[in-house]
Amino acid sequence: MTELTEPLPIETATRSQASRAALVFIFATVLFDTLGFGIIIPVLPGLVLSFVGGRTYDGPS
């Protein structure tokens, strides 16, 4: 019965915290990437036009 009441080893608790921190980091990275795409995609056509001086036929070349 003492096996059930023993605390988790420190190694297991640390591994659990590390995997949770890794998941939070990955989630935050994906969130910021998605926000970045959401900001740049509506702006990109006007930005390209300003780079080519308003001449759309010069865009691909």
C-alpha positions as CSV (number, residue, x, y, z in Angstrom):
1,M,0.0,0.0,0.0
2,T,2.9,2.3,0.5
3,E,3.6,2.2,-3.3
4,L,0.4,4.0,-4.0
5,T,1.0,6.9,-1.6
6,E,4.6,7.6,-2.5
7,P,5.2,10.9,-4.3
8,L,6.3,10.8,-7.9
9,P,10.0,10.8,-8.5
10,I,11.5,14.2,-9.3
11,E,12.6,12.9,-12.7
12,T,9.0,12.2,-13.7
13,A,7.7,15.5,-12.5
14,T,10.5,17.4,-14.3
15,R,9.8,15.5,-17.5
16,S,6.1,16.4,-17.3
17,Q,6.9,20.1,-16.8
18,A,9.4,20.1,-19.6
19,S,6.9,18.5,-22.1
20,R,4.2,21.0,-21.0
21,A,6.6,23.9,-21.5
22,A,7.5,22.5,-25.0
23,L,3.9,22.4,-25.9
24,V,3.3,25.9,-24.8
25,F,6.3,27.1,-26.8
26,I,5.0,25.3,-29.9
27,F,1.5,26.7,-29.5
28,A,2.8,30.2,-29.1
29,T,5.0,29.9,-32.2
30,V,2.2,28.6,-34.3
31,L,-0.1,31.4,-33.0
32,F,2.4,34.2,-33.8
33,D,3.1,32.7,-37.2
34,T,-0.6,32.6,-38.0
35,L,-1.0,36.2,-36.8
36,G,1.9,37.2,-39.0
37,F,0.3,35.6,-42.1
38,G,-3.0,37.2,-41.2
39,I,-1.4,40.6,-41.2
40,I,0.8,40.3,-44.3
41,I,-1.6,38.6,-46.7
42,P,-4.1,41.5,-47.0
43,V,-1.2,44.0,-47.3
44,L,0.9,42.0,-49.8
45,P,-0.9,42.9,-53.1
46,G,-0.6,46.7,-52.4
47,L,2.9,46.3,-51.3
48,V,3.9,44.5,-54.6
49,L,2.1,47.2,-56.6
50,S,4.1,49.9,-54.8
51,F,7.4,48.1,-55.5
52,V,6.7,47.9,-59.2
53,G,5.4,51.4,-59.4
54,G,1.7,50.5,-60.0
55,R,2.5,48.6,-63.3
56,T,1.0,45.1,-62.7
57,Y,2.5,43.7,-65.9
58,D,6.0,44.3,-64.5
59,G,5.3,42.2,-61.4
60,P,6.3,38.8,-62.6
61,S,9.4,39.9,-64.4
